[in-house]
Amino acid sequence: MPWYRDTVWRQGSVLAQRDFQAVGLTDAPDADLAITISHDCDIANDNLDVEPAVEFIFARILEECDGNCTNGKNPRTLHLNYIYGETSVFIELLASKRFILEKNILQTVQPEEFYRLTSHSRRILQSWLAARYRRHALPNSLVDRLRVVFAHIEKKGKQNSSGILSFRLSYDPEDELPPEEPYELWLNVVYVADKAEYSAIAKEIAQNLKAEFPNLLEKTKDFGTVILCRCEAVSEMEFTLHDMRDTVEYHLEHLSYRVDPPGPVM
């Protein structure tokens, strides 16, 4: 049976566990289902010489989500909201659990009809998938100087994961520097606009970081210094596309350029 462009499979479609064996998935530990992550255009393409397969990622249903893994904050783990019938559920996706299915095999089954991905969740999924390949690697000399600062940011982020959307930074210069030359750093604490209390939380984090920055930097002074030019709390409604293009998002697992030994996990 040929693959048609009007296939019901879409990005975000769910392959039920009961169909795993039918498509040849005999080894899927801890997986409750699988999510289609190929783009709609690639899925619909009926030229199997060009697009012969669909990419999936194994997932499991969660009893409770972790705010540190929502909204694409963690590049390796995503806790994503789905609608199941009339209820809301969270599923966990691990970037390392990807696999592909040939279209001529996938066409023998149908996606699970009870799961629905909202447009908001779809954008989060797409952003998370892209972030794995566009993460910015920081200069080793900057990472060494900010190691304790990043640990402080990570702690604050995890403590306030519901309200803090991301930490965005920019720095100058973008090259490796010897210890005697300083970096300049700009930090933004971007918070969710859903609740007024998140603004106060973000502002407190920004003020605390500015106050503690000299003390934190003192612990890595042998690697050089960093001048904190700005540290502000910014609403997601105020943080513009230009701001996004001009900054780097801090990830909990952000690596430097260093390969051997491995760069620090931030």
KOLVOBA-620369 format. One record per atom (N, C-alpha, C, O, CB): residue in three letters; x, y, z. Coordinates in steps of 0.2 Angstrom, whole numbers, plus 5000, padded with zeros to 4 digits. Last residue first. Glycine has a CB too. Example, Ala and Ser with C-alpha at 12.3 -4.5 7.8 and 13.67 -1.06 7.14 Angstrom:
<midos>
SER506449895035/SER506849955036/SER506450005039/SER506750065040/SER507049975029/ALA506649725039/ALA506249785039/ALA506649845039/ALA507149835042/ALA505749785045/
</midos>
This chain:
<midos>
MET513351145164/MET513051205168/MET512351205169/MET512051245171/MET513251265164/VAL514651045165/VAL513951045164/VAL513651105168/VAL513751105174/VAL513650975166/PRO516251085158/PRO515851085164/PRO515051085162/PRO514951115157/PRO515951135169/GLY516950985145/GLY516851045148/GLY516351035154/GLY515950985154/GLY516551095143/PRO518050845147/PRO517450875145/PRO517350935149/PRO517550945155/PRO516850825147/PRO519850875144/PRO519350845147/PRO518650875146/PRO518650935143/PRO519450845155/ASP519050875129/ASP519450825133/ASP519950865137/ASP520450895134/ASP519850775128/VAL518350985125/VAL518150915123/VAL518450865128/VAL518150825131/VAL518250895116/ARG517751145126/ARG518251095129/ARG517951025127/ARG517351015129/ARG518451105136/TYR516751245124/TYR517051215118/TYR517551155120/TYR517651115116/TYR517451265115/SER515551205137/SER516051245134/SER516251215128/SER516051155126/SER516551265139/LEU513751165138/LEU514451145138/LEU514951195135/LEU514751235131/LEU514551085135/HIS512351165148/HIS512751205143/HIS513451185144/HIS513751185149/HIS512551275144/GLU511251115155/GLU511851065153/GLU512251095147/GLU512351065142/GLU511450995150/LEU510451215158/LEU510751175164/LEU511251125162/LEU511651105166/LEU510151135168/HIS510851355148/HIS510551285149/HIS510851255155/HIS511451265156/HIS510551245142/TYR510551515143/TYR510951475148/TYR510551415149/TYR509951415151/TYR511051515155/GLU510551585127/GLU510151555133/GLU510551505137/GLU510951465134/GLU509551515130/VAL511251735122/VAL511351655122/VAL510951635128/VAL510951665134/VAL512051635123/THR510751875112/THR510951835118/THR510951765117/THR510751735112/THR510451855124/ASP510151925101/ASP510751955103/ASP511051925110/ASP511551945113/ASP510652025105/ARG509051855098/ARG509551855093/ARG510251875096/ARG510751855094/ARG509451885087/MET508251905109/MET508451835108/MET509051825104/MET509451775105/MET507851795106/ASP508152035106/ASP508552015112/ASP508751945111/ASP509251925114/ASP508052035118/HIS507352025094/HIS508052055094/HIS508452035100/HIS509052025099/HIS508052135093/LEU506251985100/LEU506551935095/LEU507251965095/LEU507751925094/LEU506251935089/THR506152035117/THR506052045110/THR506451985106/THR506851955109/THR506152105107/PHE505352035132/PHE505952015129/PHE505851995122/PHE505451955120/PHE506251945133/GLU504152065137/GLU504552125135/GLU505152095131/GLU505552135128/GLU504752155141/MET503551945140/MET503151995135/MET503552045133/MET503452075127/MET502552015139/GLU504351895149/GLU504351865143/GLU503951905137/GLU504151895131/GLU504051795143/SER505152025158/SER504551985157/SER504651955150/SER504951985145/SER503952025157/VAL506752025166/VAL506352045161/VAL505751995159/VAL505851935160/VAL506752055154/ALA507852085178/ALA507352045177/ALA506852065171/ALA506752125171/ALA506852035183/GLU509652105174/GLU508952135175/GLU508452075175/GLU508552025171/GLU508852185170/CYS511152165175/CYS510852105177/CYS510152125179/CYS510052155184/CYS511152065183/ARG512652225167/ARG511952225168/ARG511652165170/ARG511852105168/ARG511552255162/CYS514052205168/CYS513752265165/CYS513052275167/CYS512852335168/CYS513952275158/LEU515152135177/LEU514452125176/LEU514152195174/LEU514152235178/LEU514152095182/ILE516652075171/ILE516352135173/ILE515652125172/ILE515452125166/ILE516652195169/VAL517751955177/VAL517151965172/VAL516852025175/VAL516652035181/VAL516651905172/THR519451895177/THR518851925180/THR518351935174/THR518451925168/THR519051995183/GLY520451735180/GLY520251805177/GLY519651835179/GLY519351805184/GLY520251795169/PHE520751625187/PHE520651615179/PHE520451685176/PHE520451685170/PHE520051575178/ASP520851665200/ASP521451645196/ASP521351635189/ASP521851635185/ASP521651575199/LYS519551685204/LYS519951745202/LYS520551725198/LYS520851765195/LYS520051785208/THR518451605208/THR518851585202/THR519251645200/THR519451645194/THR518251565197/LYS517951665220/LYS518151595220/LYS518551575214/LYS518851515214/LYS517551555222/GLU517551795216/GLU518151785220/GLU518451715220/GLU519051705221/GLU518051815227/LEU516351775210/LEU516851785206/LEU517551775209/LEU518051755206/LEU516851845202/LEU515551785222/LEU515551715218/LEU516151715213/LEU516551665212/LEU514951715214/ASN515751915226/ASN515951855230/ASN516051795226/ASN516451755228/ASN515451855236/PRO515251985215/PRO515951995217/PRO516151935221/PRO516751915220/PRO516052055220/PHE513851935215/PHE514251925209/PHE515051935211/PHE515451885210/PHE514151975204/GLU512851965225/GLU513351915226/GLU513851905221/GLU514351865222/GLU512951845227/ALA512152075219/ALA512552085225/ALA513052025227/ALA513552045229/ALA511952085231/LYS511752015207/LYS512152075207/LYS512552085213/LYS513152095213/LYS511752135205/LEU510951915213/LEU511451895209/LEU511951955208/LEU512551945208/LEU511251875202/ASN509951985219/ASN510351945223/ASN511051925219/ASN511551925222/ASN510051875225/GLN509352045208/GLN509652085214/GLN510152045218/GLN510652075219/GLN509152125218/ALA508851935202/ALA509251975198/ALA509652025203/ALA510252035203/ALA508952025193/ILE507951885211/ILE508551845209/ILE509051885206/ILE509651875207/ILE508251785204/GLU507051985213/GLU507451965218/GLU508051925216/GLU508551935219/GLU507051925223/LYS506451985200/LYS506852045202/LYS507252025208/LYS507852055209/LYS506352095204/ALA505851855200/ALA506451865195/ALA506851925197/ALA507451925197/ALA506151875188/ILE504851875210/ILE505351825211/ILE506051835206/ILE506551835209/ILE505051755209/ALA504151975204/ALA504451995211/ALA505051945212/ALA505551955214/ALA504051995217/SER503651905193/SER504051965192/SER504451985199/SER505051995198/SER503552025191/TYR502851815199/TYR503451795196/TYR503951855194/TYR504551845194/TYR503251755189/GLU501651865204/GLU502251855209/GLU502851835205/GLU503451835209/GLU501951795213/ALA500851885193/ALA501151935196/ALA501751925200/ALA502251955200/ALA500751985199/LYS500851755181/LYS500751775188/LYS501151835190/LYS501751835188/LYS500751715193/ASP501251745167/ASP500651715169/ASP500451745176/ASP499851755177/ASP500651645170/ALA502551775162/ALA502051835163/ALA501351805166/ALA500951855167/ALA501951875157/VAL504051715167/VAL503451695165/VAL502951755167/VAL502951775172/VAL503151625167/TYR505651805165/TYR505151765169/TYR504451765165/TYR504351795161/TYR505051805176/VAL507351805163/VAL506751805159/VAL506151765163/VAL506251705164/VAL506751785152/VAL508651895167/VAL508251845171/VAL507551845168/VAL507151895169/VAL508251845178/ASN510051925159/ASN509351935159/ASN509051875162/ASN509151825160/ASN509051955152/LEU511652005159/LEU511251945161/LEU510551975161/LEU510352025163/LEU511451915167/TRP513252035151/TRP512552055152/TRP512051995154/TRP512151945150/TRP512352095146/LEU514952065154/LEU514452015154/LEU513752055155/LEU513752095159/LEU514451965159/GLU516652065148/GLU516052105150/GLU515452055149/GLU515352025144/GLU515952165146/TYR518151995153/TYR517551995149/TYR517052045152/TYR517052055158/TYR517251915149/PRO519852055155/PRO519252045157/PRO518652035152/PRO518752055146/PRO518952095162/GLU521451985155/GLU520952025151/GLU520252005153/GLU520151945153/GLU521052015143/GLU522251895161/GLU522351965163/GLU521852015159/GLU521752075161/GLU523051995161/PRO522051765156/PRO521751785163/PRO521851865164/PRO521351885168/PRO522151755168/PRO521651785139/PRO522051765144/PRO521851795151/PRO521451835151/PRO522751795143/LEU520151725131/LEU520551775133/LEU521051755138/LEU520851705142/LEU520051835136/GLU519251675116/GLU519651655122/GLU520051715124/GLU520351745120/GLU520051585121/ASP517951785110/ASP518451745110/ASP518751715116/ASP518551745122/ASP519051775105/GLU516951875111/GLU516751815110/GLU517251765110/GLU517151705109/GLU516251805105/PRO517352005124/PRO517251975117/PRO517051905117/PRO516951875122/PRO517951985114/ASP515651995130/ASP516152025125/ASP516852025128/ASP516852045134/ASP515952095123/TYR514051925130/TYR514651935133/TYR515151965128/TYR515051955122/TYR514951875136/SER512351885137/SER512851905131/SER513451925134/SER513551945140/SER512551965127/LEU511051775142/LEU511751815143/LEU512051835136/LEU511951795131/LEU512151775147/ARG509651725150/ARG509951745144/ARG510551785145/ARG510551835150/ARG509451785139/PHE508751605158/PHE509251655159/PHE509651665153/PHE509851615149/PHE509851625165/SER506951575158/SER507651565156/SER508151615158/SER507851675161/SER507651565148/LEU505851575166/LEU505851545159/LEU506551525157/LEU506651475155/LEU505451595154/ILE505251555182/ILE505851585178/ILE505851545172/ILE505951485172/ILE506451575182/GLY504151495188/GLY504151565186/GLY504651585182/GLY504551635178/GLY504051605192/SER504551365191/SER503851375188/SER503851445185/SER503551455180/SER503351365193/SER505751355196/SER505751335190/SER505051355186/SER504951355180/SER505851255189/ASN506551405207/ASN505951445205/ASN505851425198/ASN505651465193/ASN506151515205/GLN507551315210/GLN507151335216/GLN506551375213/GLN505951375217/GLN507551375221/LYS508251315198/LYS507851255200/LYS507351265206/LYS506851235206/LYS508351205202/GLY508751445198/GLY508351425193/GLY507951365195/GLY507351365193/GLY508651405186/LYS509651445209/LYS509051485209/LYS508551465203/LYS507951475205/LYS509351555207/LYS510551345204/LYS510151335210/LYS509551375210/LYS509051355212/LYS510651355216/GLU511051405192/GLU510751345192/GLU510251335198/GLU509751305198/GLU511251285191/ILE511651515198/ILE511151525193/ILE510751465193/ILE510051465193/ILE511351545186/HIS512751455205/HIS512251495208/HIS511651505204/HIS511051505207/HIS512551565210/ALA513451395194/ALA513151355199/ALA512551395203/ALA512051365205/ALA513651325204/PHE513851515188/PHE513351465185/PHE513051425190/PHE512451405189/PHE513651425179/VAL514751555197/VAL514151595196/VAL513651555192/VAL513051565194/VAL514351655191/VAL515651465197/VAL515351465203/VAL514651505202/VAL514151495205/VAL515751505208/ARG516151485183/ARG515951415185/ARG515451425192/ARG514951395192/ARG516551375187/LEU516651595177/LEU515951595179/LEU515651525182/LEU515051525183/LEU515551615173/ARG517951565173/ARG517851615177/ARG517151615180/ARG517051645186/ARG517951685173/ASP517751455164/ASP518151445170/ASP518051505175/ASP518051485181/ASP518851445168/VAL516951515154/VAL516651455158/VAL517051455165/VAL516751445170/VAL516651395155/LEU517951595148/LEU517351625151/LEU517051575156/LEU516851595162/LEU516851645146/SER518851495143/SER519051545148/SER518551585152/SER518551605157/SER519551595145/ASN518051425134/ASN518351395140/ASN518551445145/ASN518351435151/ASN518851345138/PRO516651505127/PRO517351505128/PRO517551465134/PRO517251485139/PRO517751575127/LEU515151405125/LEU515451465128/LEU516251455128/LEU516451395128/LEU515251485135/ALA514151355112/ALA514651335116/ALA515051395118/ALA515251435114/ALA515151285113/HIS512351365111/HIS512951405110/HIS513551375115/HIS513451375121/HIS512851475111/ARG511351255102/ARG511551275108/ARG512251305107/ARG512651285103/ARG511651215113/ARG510751195091/ARG510951265090/ARG511251295097/ARG511351355097/ARG510351315088/TYR510351075093/TYR510851085088/TYR511151155088/TYR511651165085/TYR510551065081/ARG509451075103/ARG509951025104/ARG510551035099/ARG511051025100/ARG509650955103/ALA508451165098/ALA508951185103/ALA509551145104/ALA510051165105/ALA508651205110/ALA507551095091/ALA508051135087/ALA508651155092/ALA509251165090/ALA507751195084/LEU506751035101/LEU507150995096/LEU507751035092/LEU508251005091/LEU506650965090/TRP506251145107/TRP506651095111/TRP507151055106/TRP507751045107/TRP506251055115/SER505451195097/SER506051235099/SER506551195103/SER507151205102/SER505751295104/GLN504551095095/GLN504951115090/GLN505551155092/GLN506151145090/GLN504551155085/LEU503951095108/LEU504251035106/LEU504751055100/LEU505351035100/LEU503750985103/ILE503351225108/ILE503851205113/ILE504251145111/ILE504951145111/ILE503551185120/ARG502451215098/ARG503051265098/ARG503551245102/ARG504151255101/ARG502751335099/ARG501651115104/ARG501951105098/ARG502551145097/ARG503051125095/ARG501451105092/SER501051185115/SER501551125116/SER501951115110/SER502551095110/SER501151065119/HIS500251275107/HIS500751295112/HIS501351245113/HIS501951255113/HIS500451325118/SER499351195101/SER499851235097/SER500451255101/SER500951265099/SER499451285093/THR499351025109/THR499051095108/THR499551135104/THR500151115103/THR498951135114/LEU499050865104/LEU499550915105/LEU499350985104/LEU499150995098/LEU500250905101/ARG498150735110/ARG498150795106/ARG498650845108/ARG498650855114/ARG497450825106/TYR497650565110/TYR498150615112/TYR498050675107/TYR498050665101/TYR498850585112/PHE496750475105/PHE496550515111/PHE497050565113/PHE496850605117/PHE496450465116/GLU497250405094/GLU496750465092/GLU496550505099/GLU496350565098/GLU496150435089/GLU498750355089/GLU498350355095/GLU497850415095/GLU498150475095/GLU498650345102/PRO498950325071/PRO499150365078/PRO498550355083/PRO497950345081/PRO499250435076/GLN498950165064/GLN498650225065/GLN498850265071/GLN499050225076/GLN497850225064/VAL499950055054/VAL499650075060/VAL499350145060/VAL499550185055/VAL500050055066/THR500550035042/THR500149985044/THR499749995050/THR499349955052/THR500549925045/GLN501450145039/GLN500750145036/GLN500350095038/GLN499750095037/GLN500850145029/LEU502650105044/LEU502250145048/LEU501550145046/LEU501050155050/LEU502550215049/ILE503250035034/ILE503049995040/ILE502550035044/ILE502050005046/ILE503649985044/ASN503450135024/ASN503050075022/ASN502950025028/ASN502449985027/ASN503450035017/LYS504250225032/LYS503550235030/LYS503150175028/LYS502550175030/LYS503550295025/GLU505250165045/GLU505150165037/GLU504350175036/GLU503950155040/GLU505350105034/LEU505650255059/LEU505250205056/LEU505150215049/LEU504950265047/LEU504550195060/ILE506950295070/ILE506650305064/ILE506250245062/ILE506450185064/ILE507050325058/PHE507250375086/PHE507350315082/PHE506850335075/PHE506550375076/PHE507050245085/ARG507950435102/ARG507650445095/ARG507650375091/ARG508150335092/ARG507950505092/LYS508350465115/LYS507850405114/LYS507550415107/LYS506950395106/LYS507350395119/SER509050575118/SER509450515116/SER508950455114/SER509250405111/SER509850495122/ALA508050665123/ALA508350675117/ALA508750615114/ALA508750605108/ALA508750735117/LEU506650605131/LEU507350605131/LEU507650615124/LEU507550575120/LEU507650545135/LEU505050665137/LEU505450645131/LEU506250655132/LEU506450705135/LEU505250685125/GLU503650625146/GLU504350645146/GLU504750615140/GLU504650565138/GLU504750615153/ILE502050715148/ILE502550655145/ILE503250675145/ILE503350735145/ILE502350625138/PHE500650755157/PHE501350765155/PHE501650705153/PHE501550655156/PHE501650805160/VAL498950795152/VAL499450745155/VAL500150775153/VAL500150805148/VAL499350675152/SER497250835155/SER497950865153/SER498450815156/SER498350795162/SER498050935156/THR495750775148/THR496150785153/THR496850805151/THR497050795145/THR496250725158/GLU494950725138/GLU494750795141/GLU495250815147/GLU495150865150/GLU494050785144/GLY496050645129/GLY495350655129/GLY495150725132/GLY495250765128/GLY495050595134/TYR497450725134/TYR497250655133/TYR496450655134/TYR496250655140/TYR497550605137/ILE498550845128/ILE497850835130/ILE497650755129/ILE497750735123/ILE497350885127/TYR500150865135/TYR499750835130/TYR499050845133/TYR498950845139/TYR499950765128/ASN501650945139/ASN500950945141/ASN500550915134/ASN500650945129/ASN500651005143/LEU503250875143/LEU502850915138/LEU502050895139/LEU501850835141/LEU502950895131/HIS504850895147/HIS504150875150/HIS503650915147/HIS503650975147/HIS504150885158/LEU506350835140/LEU505750885140/LEU505150855143/LEU504950795142/LEU505650895132/THR508050835141/THR507450805144/THR506950865143/THR507050915145/THR507550785151/ARG509150905135/ARG509150835135/ARG508450805137/ARG508350745135/ARG509650805139/PRO509051045137/PRO509051025130/PRO509050945130/PRO508950925124/PRO509751045128/ASN507851115148/ASN508351065148/ASN508451035141/ASN507951005138/ASN508251015153/LYS506851205144/LYS507351235148/LYS507951185148/LYS508551205148/LYS507151245155/GLY505651185137/GLY506251175134/GLY506851205137/GLY507351215134/GLY506251215127/ASN504551185146/ASN504651245141/ASN505351245138/ASN505651295136/ASN504651305145/THR505251085159/THR504651115155/THR504951175151/THR505451195152/THR504051135159/CYS506151045168/CYS506151015161/CYS505551035157/CYS505451005151/CYS506150935162/ASN505951105180/ASN506651115177/ASN506651085170/ASN507151105166/ASN507151085181/GLY504751055184/GLY504751125181/GLY505451145178/GLY505451185173/GLY504651175186/ASP504250905181/ASP504750935184/ASP504851005180/ASP504951005174/ASP505450895184/CYS502550825183/CYS503150855179/CYS503650895183/CYS503450915189/CYS502850905174/GLU501950675188/GLU502050745190/GLU502650765186/GLU503150735185/GLU502250745198/GLU501750555181/GLU501250575186/GLU501350645189/GLU500850675191/GLU501350525193/LEU502050545164/LEU502250565170/LEU501650575175/LEU501150595173/LEU502650625170/ILE502350425151/ILE501850465155/ILE502050475162/ILE502350435165/ILE501150435154/ARG503750425140/ARG503450395146/ARG502950445149/ARG503050505149/ARG503850365151/ALA504350395123/ALA504150445129/ALA503850395134/ALA503650345133/ALA503650495126/PHE505550395109/PHE505150365115/PHE504950415120/PHE505350455122/PHE505550305117/ILE505250485094/ILE505650485101/ILE505150445106/ILE504650455107/ILE505750555103/PHE505450465077/PHE505150465083/PHE505550475089/PHE506150475088/PHE504750395083/GLU505450505059/GLU505850505066/GLU505350505072/GLU504850545072/GLU506350565066/VAL505150415045/VAL504850465050/VAL505250455056/VAL505350395059/VAL504050455051/ALA505750385028/ALA505650365035/ALA505350425039/ALA505450485037/ALA506250345038/PRO506150435015/PRO505850365016/PRO505650345023/PRO505250295024/PRO506350315014/GLU506150555006/GLU505950555013/GLU505650485015/GLU505050475015/GLU505450605015/VAL506650514993/VAL506850574996/VAL506750575004/VAL507150585008/VAL506550634993/ASP506050404990/ASP506750404988/ASP507050464992/ASP507650464994/ASP506850404981/LEU504750424992/LEU505050384997/LEU505850384996/LEU506250355000/LEU504850314998/ASN503750544991/ASN504350524987/ASN504750484992/ASN505150514996/ASN504650584984/ASP502750604999/ASP502650534997/ASP503150504992/ASP503150454989/ASP501950524993/ASN502850695013/ASN503150685007/ASN503050615005/ASN503350565008/ASN503950705007/ALA502350705026/ALA501850705021/ALA502150685014/ALA501850665009/ALA501450765020/ILE503450715034/ILE503050665035/ILE502550655029/ILE502450595026/ILE502650665041/ASP503950835029/ASP504350775028/ASP503950715029/ASP504050665025/ASP504950775033/CYS502950925034/CYS503150925027/CYS503550855025/CYS503350825020/CYS503450985024/ASP503050905048/ASP502450885044/ASP502550875037/ASP502350835034/ASP501850935045/HIS504550845054/HIS504150895052/HIS503550875048/HIS503650825044/HIS504550955048/SER504750715066/SER504850735060/SER504350795058/SER503850795061/SER504750685054/ILE504250655078/ILE504550725079/ILE504850745072/ILE505050805071/ILE505150715083/THR502950565086/THR503250585080/THR503550655080/THR503250705082/THR502750585074/ILE503250475101/ILE503050535098/ILE503350545091/ILE503950545090/ILE503150595103/ALA502650325109/ALA503250365105/ALA502850425102/ALA502350415099/ALA503550315100/LEU502450265126/LEU502250275119/LEU502850305115/LEU503350315118/LEU501650325119/ASP503050215137/ASP502350205136/ASP502050225129/ASP501550195128/ASP501950255142/ALA504550135140/ALA504250185135/ALA503450165135/ALA503250105135/ALA504550175128/ASP505450055147/ASP505150115151/ASP504750155146/ASP504550215148/ASP505650145154/PRO506249995132/PRO506149995140/PRO505850055142/PRO506050115140/PRO506849975143/ALA505949925119/ALA505749995121/ALA505650005129/ALA505150005131/ALA505150015117/ASP506149815108/ASP506549835113/ASP506449915115/ASP506749955112/ASP507349825112/THR505449795096/THR505449745101/THR505749765108/THR505749725113/THR505749685098/LEU504549865084/LEU504949885090/LEU504849835096/LEU504449835099/LEU504649955093/GLY503849835073/GLY504549805074/GLY504949825080/GLY505549815080/GLY504949815068/VAL502549875072/VAL503049905068/VAL503749885069/VAL504249915067/VAL503049985069/ALA501949785081/ALA501749785074/ALA502249825069/ALA502249805063/ALA501049815074/GLN502549825093/GLN502749755090/GLN502549755083/GLN502949725079/GLN502449695094/PHE501849945095/PHE502549945095/PHE502849875091/PHE503249875086/PHE502949945102/ASP500549955098/ASP500749955091/ASP501449945090/ASP501749935084/ASP500450015087/ARG500449985111/ARG500149915109/ARG500349905101/ARG500249845099/ARG499349925109/GLN500950105113/GLN501350055115/GLN501049985112/GLN501449945110/GLN501450045122/ALA500550215099/ALA500350185105/ALA500850125107/ALA501050095102/ALA499650165105/LEU501250365094/LEU501150295092/LEU501050255099/LEU501550255103/LEU501850265089/VAL500550515091/VAL500750465096/VAL500650395093/VAL500150375091/VAL500350475102/SER501150665083/SER500650615083/SER500950555088/SER501550555089/SER500550585076/GLY502050765082/GLY501750765088/GLY501250705089/GLY500950695094/GLY501350825089/GLN501750795065/GLN502250805070/GLN501850805077/GLN501350845078/GLN502650865069/ARG500650665059/ARG500850735060/ARG501450735065/ARG501450685069/ARG500250775061/TRP499650545050/TRP500250555054/TRP500450635053/TRP500550655048/TRP500850515052/VAL498750535040/VAL498550565046/VAL499050575051/VAL498950605056/VAL497950515049/THR499150585023/THR499250535029/THR499050575035/THR499050635036/THR499950515030/ASP499150645011/ASP498650665016/ASP498650615021/ASP498150605025/ASP497950655012/ARG500150585003/ARG500250655006/ARG499750675011/ARG499850715015/ARG500250705000/TYR500350405006/TYR499950465003/TYR500150525007/TYR500250535013/TYR499250455003/TRP501250265002/TRP501150315007/TRP500850375003/TRP501050404998/TRP501850335010/PRO500350114995/PRO500850174995/PRO500750225000/PRO500150225004/PRO500750204988/MET500449945000/MET500050005000/MET500450065000/MET500950075004/MET499550005006/
</midos>
